C-alpha cells in the first residue's frame, strides 16, 4: 500500500477515535505507533523500536524518551510523545538532552496529530530550537508526504535528509513571514513598493496609507493569478472534451449501417413485437457487429448480427447470458430462431 493511502487511513482513524483517547499512553498506542509502522519500522521488534529509551546523561539518571528508532544498532530518530490534547512545545524537552549524547541526527516531537522533526543545522550535535519539518497528519499536502517518505526504512539516508533539511527549514520560515506580511504589511514591506512609485517623502502618514493599498494590491494580484489558473484549467478541460467528442464522431463515422442490417432488424422486431412494444427494441451498430438491445441497454442484448464479413452469423444469448455464434446463409434464417429470441426477451422481463 502506498504511503499516501496509509497516511490517509491513519488520519481517518485519528478523526474517528480522538474523542475517546484520554491519555498520553493511549495517544502513543493509537496514533504514534501506527505512524512509526507506516515508516516501515516494526514497533514490536526491540532491535528497531525501543520504548522508554534511556541514555547516560551524567548527573541526570533515569530520564527517558518515549521511543528510539534504531538502524544498524544505532538510534537514528528519538521520539518524544504528548497527549493529542496538548500543544507541542520544545521548551524543556528531553530531546535536547538526549540529542547530544546519542549518535542520532533527528528528533521527533509529536502529539500523534502534529509532528515536528528536528536536526542540528545551527550547531553540530546540538538540536535546533525550530523544526525543519512540521505537519498536521490530518491535513497533509503531497510535497509533505514526499518529505515523510524520506524517513521510511527503505529510503532512510541521513546525508540526503540533512542536506534537504536546511531548505525546508528556511522555506517554512519564509512562508510564515509572507503570510504575516499579507495579513498585516509591515513598514519595511510597504516601503519596498511605495518607494518605487511615490515621488514625495515617505512620512509615517504616507506609509500608513500605502499599507492598505499594498494589502489590497497583493490580495487582488493573488486572486487574479488564481482566476487565471482556473480559467486556463477550464479551457484545457473544454478543449479535451471537444477532442473527445470529435473522436467519438470520427469513430461513429467509421460505422456504416447497411440496408441488409436494417432488414434483419425489422425481422427481429416482427418476431418480438408479439411480446414487446416495438419502441423497446433498439438497434445499435458498431464496427464489430450490429446489435439489437432491449430498452437500449447494453446489459440486455437480444441478439447480435454479423453480416459484413463474408460469412454471416447471428449471436444468441442463453439463460446465463452466454453468447452463442451461429452461422446463417441469409437474414431469412433469423426466423428459425424465433423461440430463442422470445426466451431471451422473457428472461430480461423476469429480472
N, C-alpha and C positions, 0 to 999 in steps of 0.2 A: 504494500500500500504506500502511495506517495506521501511524503511528509506533509504536504499542504492538506491532504484529506485527513491524516491523523490529527493534525493540529486543530482542524475544524471540528472534528469529532470530540476532541478534548474540550474545546470551547463550549460546544453544545452541552456537554456533561456538566461543566462548571456552572453554566447558567441554570441548569435544572436542579443542581444539588446544593449550591452555595448557601441557600437559606436554611439548610439542615446541618451545615457544618459549623460547629460552635467553637472548636479549639484549634490551637496551632498543630497539635498532633494529628487531628483529623484532616487538616489542610495538607499536611505532608503526604499522607497516605492517599487522599482522594485526588489531589491536584498536582503536587510536585513530583512524586514518584512516577506517575504516568508520563509526565514531561521528560523525565530522565530516560524512561523507557523509549520514548519517541526518538531520543538522540542515539538510540542503539545500544544502551548500556543495560546490563542485567542487574536490577536492584536487589536480586536475591543471591548474587554472586559476590562474596566479600572480597574477591580479588579485583572487582570492577567498581563496586559502590560500597563504601564504608560508612555506616551510620555512626553518629556520635564520635566523629574523628577527633583524636587528641594529638597534640604535638608538644615537645618540650619548649616551654616558654620561660625558662629560667625560674624566676621567683613566682611566676603565675602557674600554679598547679591545678590540674583538673578542669581547665576550661576546654570547651569543645565547640566544634562547628557541627551543624546538623548532618552534613554529608560531605564526603570527599570522593570524587570520581577518579579512578586510577587507570593508568595505562603503562604497561611495561614496568610495573612495580612502583611507579611514582605518581603522586597526586597531580592531576592536570587541571582540575576545577574543584574549588572548595565552595560549598553551598551553605548559606545561612537562610533559614526559613522564618517567616512570620505568619500569624493567622491572616486569612484573607481579608479580615475586617480591619487590619492595621495598615496604616500608611507606611511606605518604605522610607526609612531614614538611615543613612550610613553612619551617622554620628554614634560614637561609642561602639561601633560594630566590632565583633571579634574577628571579622575578616581581615581588618588592618593588621592585627597582631599575628594572625596565622600566615598571612601572605608572605611576610619577610622571613619566616622560619621554615618554610617549605619551598620546594622547587617549582611550585605551580606558578603559572603566569596569568591565571584567570580566576576571578572570584565572582560568584553569583549571589545576589541578594534578591529574594522573591517572597511574595505572599501567595504564590500559586496562580495569581492573575497578572500582576505586574512583575516584570523581570528586568533586572539591571545587571549587566555584565561589566566588570571592571578589569583593568590590567595596569601595567606600570609604565605608561607613556611619559609621564613627567619626570619621575626619578626611578632608576632601575631598582628592582626588588622592593619598591615601596608602592603600595596600592594607591592609585589615583583617587581623589575625592569625588570625581564625577565619572559616571559610567560612559563607556564608549558605545554601548548598545542598550537600548531601553525600549520596551514594548509592553502592550496590553495584549495578552494572548487571545482575548475575546474580540479584538479589533485589529487583526493583522493585515498588513499590506504585503504584496508579492515580493517587493525588494527586501522587506524584513525577513520573510520566510527564507529567502536566499542566504541571508546572513546567519540565520539559525542553523541552516543546513551545514554550515562550515564546522559546527561543533559536533556534528554526527560522528559517531565512532569510525565510520568508514571514510570520512573526509578529513578528520582532525589533523591539522598541520599548524603547529604553533607559529612558525615564521609567517605563514600565509595570513593567519588571523591577525597577528600583531601588526603586520605591515599595512593591513587594511583598517585597523582599529583607529589609527590617527585620523584618517579621512572621515570615518564615521563620526568620531567624536566632534570634530570641528564642523562638519556639515550639520550635525544636530544642534550645536550651539548657534550657528549662523541662522538656521531656520527659526530658532526661538527669537533671535534678535529681529529678523524680518517680520515675524508675526507681531512682536511688540511695537515695531515702528508703524506697521499697518493699522494697528488698533489705536495708537496714540503717537503720532510723529514727534520725535524729539527736535530740539532746536537745531542740532547738528545735521540731522537728516533733512529737515526743512530747508536749511541754508544751502545744501547741495543743489537744490533746484532753484530756489529764489535768487541765488547769486548769479545764475546764468540768464535769468530773464528780467530781473528787476534792476533798473539802472540807478535808482536812488540809494540812499543809505539804509542799510538793514537795521532799523531800530527794533526795539522789543515789540512795539505795536505792529510793525510790518511783518515781523516773523510770526507773530500770533495769527495774523490774518492769513498768511501763507500756509500755516499748519492745516487749516480747514480746506484750503484749495488743494494742497498736496494729498491729503487723505481722500478727497473726492476724486481727484485725478487718478490716483492709484487704483481706487475701487472701480472706477469706470474702465480703466485700462484692462484690469483683470477680467471684468465682465465681458468686455469686447473680445478678449482673447478666447474666453470660454465659448462665447457665441460663435466666433469664427470656427473653432474646432468642431462644435456641434453641427454647424451648417455644412462644413466640409464632410463630416461623417455621414450626414443625411444625404448629401449629394452623391457621395460614393455608394451608399446603400441603394439610392434610386437608380443609379447607373447599373448597379449589379442586378437589380430586379428587372430593369429593362433588357439587359443582356440575356437574363434567364428566360424572359418572355419571348425574345427573339429566337432563342434556341428552341423553345417549345414549338413556336410557329414553324421553324425550319424543320423540326422533327415531324410535325404534323403534315407538312408539305410532302414529305417522303412517302406518306401513306396514300395509296391510290385505290379507292374503293371501286371495284368493278361492278358491272351490271349483273354478272353471274352471282356475285356475293349478295347483292340486294335481292335477287330472285330466290336465293337459298334462304335468306332471312324471312321472306314472305311465306315460304313453305313452312318454316318453323312456327311462325305466327299462326298460320292456318291450322296447324296441329294443336297448338296450345290454347287457342282462343276459346275453346270449349270449357277450359278450366280457369283461364286467366283473362283479365281485361287486357286488350292489346297495348294499352298505354304502359303496362308494366313490363312489356317485353321490349328490350332495348338492345340495339347493336352498337358495338364499339370496335372499330377497325384498328389494327396495329400492323407493324411491319412483319410480324411473325404469323399472325392468324387473324381471322375475322371472328370476333367474339360476340356471343348473344347472351345477355345477362337478364336476371330478374331484378327489377327495380333499379337498374343502372348501378348495381352493387358488385364490385369485383369478387366479393366473397360468395356470390350466388350465380356462378356460371351455369347456364342451361346447356350450352354446347359450344364448341369451337370448330370453325371450318378452315381447312387448309386447301385452298383451291387454285393457288397461283404458282405452284412449284412443279408442274408437270403432272405427277400423280396427285389425286385428290383424296382427302381424308376428312373424317368427322371425329371429333373428340367428344366422348360422352363421360358422364360422372356418375359413379355408383353411390351407395349409402355412405361410404367413408370419404366421399368427395375425391376419390382416386380417379385420375384421368385415364381413359382407355381410348387409344387412337385406332380407328378402323378405316380401312381402305374402301372407297366408293368409286364407281365408274362414272357417275354423273350426279348432279344435285337431286335428280329424281329419286335416288336411292335413300334420301333422307326420310321418305315416307315409311321405310321399313323399320325405322327406329322410333315409331310413334309411342310405343309403350315405355321405352327408356326415357324419352323426353318428358312424358307425363309423370313418370315416377320421380324424376329429378325435381320437377316443379312441385310435386306434392311433398317431397322431402323438406324443401325450404319453407313450405307453408306450415309445417308442424314444428318448426324451430321456435 
